[in-house]
Amino acid sequence: MTEKRDSKTSVLRGLMNKCPNCGEGRLLRGYLAVPAQCEVCHAPLGRYPAADGPAFFAMTIMLLLLIPLIGFTWVLFRPSPGMLLVITGVITTVLTLILLRFVKGAFIGYLWAKNEQDRGA
């Protein structure tokens, strides 16, 4: 790696769904698809494999929020156990799916900053 890449800037750009290199092109197409290259600066974004890392971090964050979510739901609404399961299940699922996109963008931004490319087998 010959150039110095700023991790903080690239992670923030990835978090905002921007190319970690130029900050202008979109990082994700559709929900989670990463294009082969940036439409603006042509950086090879498809070479940074996020794999299961973003899903792991998104689930970990949500599991840390699950206990307070259950507690607040129970104290505020006093639902039956079945309804508590439905309420927390729906909220957890929706928040995880929203969070996953942000985490994947930040994860790819970090991989780009550290130049952790998929070099093949």
BAZA-141118 format. One record per atom (N, C-alpha, C, O): atom name; residue number from 1; y negated, z, x. Coordinates in steps of 0.02 Angstrom, whole numbers, plus 50000, padded with zeros to 5 digits. Atoms other than C-alpha are relative to their C-alpha. Layout:
! BAZA-141118
R atom seq v w u
R CA NUM Y Z X
...
//
This chain:
! BAZA-141118
R atom seq v w u
R N 1 50059 50000 50043
R CA 1 50000 50000 50000
R C 1 49939 50000 50045
R O 1 49928 50047 50082
R N 2 50057 50006 49956
R CA 2 49842 49942 50085
R C 2 49936 50026 49967
R O 2 49891 50048 50003
R N 3 50060 49978 50034
R CA 3 49713 49988 49953
R C 3 50008 50070 49971
R O 3 50063 50089 49951
R N 4 50000 49934 50029
R CA 4 49667 50161 49892
R C 4 49985 49994 49925
R O 4 49934 49965 49906
R N 5 50009 50004 50072
R CA 5 49687 50178 49704
R C 5 49987 50070 49973
R O 5 50023 50117 49990
R N 6 50019 49935 50028
R CA 6 49604 50320 49608
R C 6 50045 50018 49941
R O 6 50045 49983 49890
R N 7 49952 49979 50051
R CA 7 49736 50411 49505
R C 7 49965 50021 49935
R O 7 49986 50002 49881
R N 8 50034 49974 50060
R CA 8 49613 50496 49387
R C 8 49972 49943 49958
R O 8 49981 49942 49897
R N 9 50029 50056 50036
R CA 9 49523 50335 49341
R C 9 50054 49958 49967
R O 9 50047 49938 49909
R N 10 49948 50043 50028
R CA 10 49683 50236 49316
R C 10 50037 50035 49943
R O 10 50056 50002 49895
R N 11 49967 49964 50055
R CA 11 49764 50372 49209
R C 11 49954 50002 49939
R O 11 49978 49992 49883
R N 12 50047 50000 50057
R CA 12 49607 50385 49100
R C 12 49995 49931 49968
R O 12 49992 49924 49907
R N 13 50000 50068 50028
R CA 13 49602 50196 49082
R C 13 50064 49987 49961
R O 13 50062 49958 49906
R N 14 49937 50009 50035
R CA 14 49785 50194 49035
R C 14 50002 50039 49935
R O 14 50029 50015 49885
R N 15 50003 49959 50060
R CA 15 49756 50334 48910
R C 15 49961 49965 49945
R O 15 49976 49973 49886
R N 16 50042 50036 50048
R CA 16 49624 50225 48826
R C 16 50026 49929 49986
R O 16 49990 49888 49957
R N 17 49968 50066 50010
R CA 17 49743 50073 48823
R C 17 49962 49944 50036
R O 17 49957 49889 50010
R N 18 50034 50050 49959
R CA 18 49646 49983 48958
R C 18 50039 49988 50064
R O 18 50076 50032 50087
R N 19 49967 50016 49937
R CA 19 49710 49897 49115
R C 19 49978 50051 50053
R O 19 49918 50062 50061
R N 20 50020 49951 49949
R CA 20 49715 50027 49255
R C 20 49964 49968 50059
R O 20 49930 50003 50097
R N 21 50033 50034 49945
R CA 21 49651 49896 49378
R C 21 49927 49984 49984
R O 21 49882 50005 50021
R N 22 50068 50023 50015
R CA 22 49498 49821 49292
R C 22 49966 50041 49945
R O 22 49905 50044 49942
R N 23 50029 49960 50054
R CA 23 49474 49935 49141
R C 23 49976 49959 49941
R O 23 49943 49986 49896
R N 24 50023 50043 50055
R CA 24 49442 49786 49026
R C 24 50057 49973 49957
R O 24 50052 49975 49896
R N 25 49944 50029 50038
R CA 25 49608 49706 48976
R C 25 50040 50055 49965
R O 25 50039 50113 49985
R N 26 49958 49953 50036
R CA 26 49727 49789 48853
R C 26 50064 50014 50039
R O 26 50094 49968 50067
R N 27 49939 49980 49964
R CA 27 49872 49885 48929
R C 27 50062 49990 49958
R O 27 50114 49969 49984
R N 28 49942 50004 50044
R CA 28 49988 49885 48779
R C 28 49988 49948 49945
R O 28 49933 49943 49917
R N 29 50001 50048 50055
R CA 29 50026 49746 48655
R C 29 50042 50030 49944
R O 29 50095 50059 49957
R N 30 49963 49971 50056
R CA 30 50082 49798 48483
R C 30 50001 50075 50006
R O 30 49950 50106 50019
R N 31 49996 49927 49997
R CA 31 50146 49976 48483
R C 31 50012 50025 50071
R O 31 49974 50068 50094
R N 32 49984 49976 49933
R CA 32 50225 50000 48655
R C 32 50015 49946 50051
R O 32 50034 49962 50108
R N 33 49982 50055 49954
R CA 33 50251 49828 48734
R C 33 49947 49992 50055
R O 33 49887 49992 50041
R N 34 50045 50010 49943
R CA 34 50176 49804 48907
R C 34 50003 49926 50019
R O 34 50057 49899 50030
R N 35 50000 50071 49981
R CA 35 50120 49626 48947
R C 35 50018 49991 50074
R O 35 50013 50038 50113
R N 36 49981 50013 49931
R CA 36 50179 49544 49108
R C 36 49940 50007 50047
R O 36 49948 50030 50104
R N 37 50060 49993 49958
R CA 37 50000 49539 49174
R C 37 49940 50011 49955
R O 37 49940 49996 49896
R N 38 50063 49988 50036
R CA 38 49824 49588 49124
R C 38 49968 49934 49983
R O 38 49968 49887 50023
R N 39 50032 50062 50023
R CA 39 49734 49456 49024
R C 39 49933 49986 50036
R O 39 49909 49929 50036
R N 40 50065 50007 49967
R CA 40 49572 49486 49122
R C 40 50007 49991 50075
R O 40 49984 49941 50103
R N 41 49997 50001 49927
R CA 41 49614 49524 49304
R C 41 50068 49976 50027
R O 41 50076 49967 50087
R N 42 49934 50024 49983
R CA 42 49796 49464 49304
R C 42 50041 50047 50044
R O 42 50084 50026 50082
R N 43 49960 49950 49964
R CA 43 49863 49626 49379
R C 43 50070 50000 49970
R O 43 50077 49995 49909
R N 44 49931 50003 50025
R CA 44 50055 49628 49364
R C 44 50021 50065 49966
R O 44 50057 50105 49996
R N 45 49985 49938 50036
R CA 45 50069 49766 49232
R C 45 50073 50008 49983
R O 45 50098 50064 49977
R N 46 49930 49998 50019
R CA 46 50247 49721 49187
R C 46 50045 50026 50056
R O 46 50104 50038 50044
R N 47 49960 49977 49943
R CA 47 50306 49777 49359
R C 47 50002 50076 50006
R O 47 50033 50103 50052
R N 48 50002 49927 49998
R CA 48 50273 49962 49322
R C 48 50042 50028 49943
R O 48 50019 50034 49887
R N 49 49953 49980 50052
R CA 49 50425 50027 49229
R C 49 49991 50073 49978
R O 49 50004 50119 50016
R N 50 50010 49932 50025
R CA 50 50384 50177 49121
R C 50 50067 50032 49980
R O 50 50074 50093 49984
R N 51 49933 49977 50020
R CA 51 50566 50191 49061
R C 51 49995 50056 49949
R O 51 49961 50049 49898
R N 52 49998 49945 50048
R CA 52 50598 50358 48974
R C 52 49949 50055 50015
R O 52 49946 50104 49978
R N 53 50049 49949 49982
R CA 53 50458 50456 49058
R C 53 49951 50017 49945
R O 53 49942 50076 49929
R N 54 50047 49984 50053
R CA 54 50329 50439 48918
R C 54 50032 50036 49941
R O 54 50003 50082 49912
R N 55 49966 49966 50056
R CA 55 50456 50488 48784
R C 55 50015 50072 50018
R O 55 50007 50117 49976
R N 56 49986 49931 49978
R CA 56 50506 50642 48885
R C 56 49937 50043 49996
R O 56 49939 50098 49969
R N 57 50062 49961 50001
R CA 57 50325 50699 48906
R C 57 49973 50009 49930
R O 57 49949 50063 49913
R N 58 50024 49993 50069
R CA 58 50278 50663 48725
R C 58 50041 50051 49962
R O 58 50013 50092 49926
R N 59 49957 49950 50034
R CA 59 50428 50762 48661
R C 59 49987 50070 50027
R O 59 49988 50118 49988
R N 60 50013 49934 49971
R CA 60 50392 50904 48781
R C 60 49935 50030 49973
R O 60 49933 50089 49956
R N 61 50064 49977 50027
R CA 61 50211 50916 48724
R C 61 50009 50022 49927
R O 61 49984 50074 49907
R N 62 49992 49984 50071
R CA 62 50263 50913 48541
R C 62 50044 50062 49991
R O 62 50032 50101 49945
R N 63 49958 49941 50006
R CA 63 50399 51043 48567
R C 63 49960 50063 50017
R O 63 49973 50116 49988
R N 64 50043 49943 49986
R CA 64 50268 51158 48644
R C 64 49954 50016 49942
R O 64 49933 50073 49933
R N 65 50043 49990 50059
R CA 65 50162 51133 48488
R C 65 50039 50018 49937
R O 65 50010 50038 49887
R N 66 49959 49990 50060
R CA 66 50308 51155 48368
R C 66 50000 50073 49976
R O 66 49995 50085 49916
R N 67 49998 49930 50020
R CA 67 50315 51346 48369
R C 67 49935 50021 49966
R O 67 49938 50051 49913
R N 68 50061 49983 50037
R CA 68 50130 51369 48327
R C 68 49995 49963 49934
R O 68 49969 49990 49885
R N 69 50002 50038 50063
R CA 69 50146 51231 48196
R C 69 50042 50034 49947
R O 69 50020 50040 49890
R N 70 49957 49965 50048
R CA 70 50291 51321 48112
R C 70 49966 50065 49979
R O 70 49966 50081 49919
R N 71 50033 49937 50016
R CA 71 50197 51486 48122
R C 71 49941 49992 49953
R O 71 49936 50027 49903
R N 72 50058 50011 50043
R CA 72 50035 51420 48048
R C 72 50019 49975 49931
R O 72 49991 49996 49881
R N 73 49977 50025 50064
R CA 73 50126 51325 47912
R C 73 50029 50056 49958
R O 73 50016 50060 49898
R N 74 49970 49945 50037
R CA 74 50224 51480 47864
R C 74 49948 50050 49976
R O 74 49951 50072 49918
R N 75 50051 49951 50019
R CA 75 50072 51596 47863
R C 75 49953 49972 49947
R O 75 49935 50007 49900
R N 76 50049 50028 50047
R CA 76 49955 51477 47771
R C 76 50029 49982 49932
R O 76 49996 49992 49881
R N 77 49974 50027 50062
R CA 77 50071 51404 47639
R C 77 50059 50038 49971
R O 77 50073 50032 49912
R N 78 49940 49963 50021
R CA 78 50226 51518 47629
R C 78 50050 49955 49962
R O 78 50071 49972 49907
R N 79 49953 50044 50035
R CA 79 50341 51371 47587
R C 79 50071 50027 50005
R O 79 50086 50071 50045
R N 80 49929 49983 49994
R CA 80 50527 51386 47557
R C 80 50025 49972 50067
R O 80 49994 49928 50095
R N 81 49975 50025 49936
R CA 81 50633 51359 47713
R C 81 50012 49924 50001
R O 81 49998 49892 50052
R N 82 49989 50072 50004
R CA 82 50680 51183 47656
R C 82 49935 49961 50003
R O 82 49930 49910 50038
R N 83 50065 50033 50000
R CA 83 50500 51135 47623
R C 83 49966 50008 50069
R O 83 49932 49962 50092
R N 84 50026 49990 49932
R CA 84 50449 51211 47792
R C 84 50030 49949 50048
R O 84 49995 49922 50090
R N 85 49966 50050 49958
R CA 85 50577 51098 47875
R C 85 49971 49930 49988
R O 85 49959 49893 50035
R N 86 50027 50066 50016
R CA 86 50510 50945 47784
R C 86 49928 49993 50027
R O 86 49912 49943 50058
R N 87 50071 50003 49979
R CA 87 50326 50985 47819
R C 87 49996 49994 50076
R O 87 49963 49949 50102
R N 88 50004 50001 49927
R CA 88 50351 51023 48004
R C 88 50034 49938 50029
R O 88 50013 49912 50080
R N 89 49966 50060 49976
R CA 89 50472 50878 48025
R C 89 49957 49938 49995
R O 89 49954 49898 50041
R N 90 50043 50058 50010
R CA 90 50351 50751 47954
R C 90 49940 50003 50048
R O 90 49923 49953 50081
R N 91 50058 49993 49955
R CA 91 50201 50819 48052
R C 91 50021 49988 50073
R O 91 49985 49954 50109
R N 92 49977 50009 49931
R CA 92 50301 50826 48214
R C 92 50016 49927 50015
R O 92 49999 49902 50068
R N 93 49983 50071 49989
R CA 93 50367 50649 48193
R C 93 49938 49957 50006
R O 93 49933 49916 50051
R N 94 50061 50041 49999
R CA 94 50197 50574 48155
R C 94 49960 50013 50063
R O 94 49938 49966 50096
R N 95 50039 49984 49940
R CA 95 50109 50666 48296
R C 95 50035 49975 50064
R O 95 50001 49954 50111
R N 96 49963 50025 49942
R CA 96 50247 50619 48420
R C 96 49991 49925 50008
R O 96 49980 49900 50063
R N 97 50008 50073 49996
R CA 97 50233 50435 48376
R C 97 49929 49981 50020
R O 97 49919 49931 50056
R N 98 50069 50014 49979
R CA 98 50043 50440 48395
R C 98 49992 50017 50074
R O 98 49962 49978 50112
R N 99 50007 49977 49931
R CA 99 50053 50538 48558
R C 99 50036 49955 50049
R O 99 50014 49947 50106
R N 100 49959 50041 49955
R CA 100 50186 50423 48632
R C 100 49961 49941 50028
R O 100 49968 49925 50087
R N 101 50040 50058 49976
R CA 101 50066 50275 48644
R C 101 49950 50022 50054
R O 101 49943 49987 50104
R N 102 50048 49975 49951
R CA 102 49935 50378 48736
R C 102 50035 50021 50065
R O 102 50011 50006 50120
R N 103 49963 49977 49941
R CA 103 50063 50456 48853
R C 103 50027 49940 50040
R O 103 50025 49941 50101
R N 104 49974 50059 49964
R CA 104 50140 50286 48894
R C 104 49944 49965 50039
R O 104 49954 49944 50095
R N 105 50056 50030 49965
R CA 105 49969 50215 48938
R C 105 49981 50040 50062
R O 105 49970 50011 50116
R N 106 50016 49957 49942
R CA 106 49929 50363 49051
R C 106 50054 49997 50053
R O 106 50039 49996 50113
R N 107 49943 50002 49954
R CA 107 50102 50355 49129
R C 107 49998 49935 50041
R O 107 50008 49936 50102
R N 108 50004 50064 49965
R CA 108 50083 50170 49172
R C 108 49940 49999 50046
R O 108 49943 49972 50101
R N 109 50058 49994 49957
R CA 109 49909 50205 49239
R C 109 50016 50039 50064
R O 109 49993 50021 50118
R N 110 49980 49960 49942
R CA 110 49983 50337 49354
R C 110 50046 49960 50046
R O 110 50038 49961 50107
R N 111 49954 50041 49959
R CA 111 50123 50220 49411
R C 111 49960 49947 50037
R O 111 49975 49932 50095
R N 112 50041 50050 49967
R CA 112 49992 50087 49448
R C 112 49961 50031 50059
R O 112 49957 50001 50113
R N 113 50039 49967 49947
R CA 113 49886 50210 49549
R C 113 50043 50016 50061
R O 113 50019 50011 50118
R N 114 49955 49984 49944
R CA 114 50036 50260 49655
R C 114 50040 49939 50023
R O 114 50081 49945 50069
R N 115 49966 50063 49984
R CA 115 50098 50078 49663
R C 115 50076 50007 49997
R O 115 50111 49983 50041
R N 116 49928 49992 50010
R CA 116 50270 50126 49598
R C 116 50027 49942 49958
R O 116 50037 49948 49897
R N 117 49978 50061 50034
R CA 117 50329 49951 49554
R C 117 50076 49998 49997
R O 117 50111 50030 50037
R N 118 49928 50014 50004
R CA 118 50501 49896 49499
R C 118 50014 49946 50052
R O 118 49995 49888 50044
R N 119 49986 50047 49945
R CA 119 50563 49815 49658
R C 119 50067 49964 49993
R O 119 50088 49928 50037
R N 120 49936 50033 50012
R CA 120 50727 49757 49582
R C 120 50057 50037 50031
R O 120 50048 50087 50066
R N 121 49941 49966 49975
R CA 121 50903 49804 49625
R C 121 50018 49978 50070
R O 121 50068 50002 50098
//
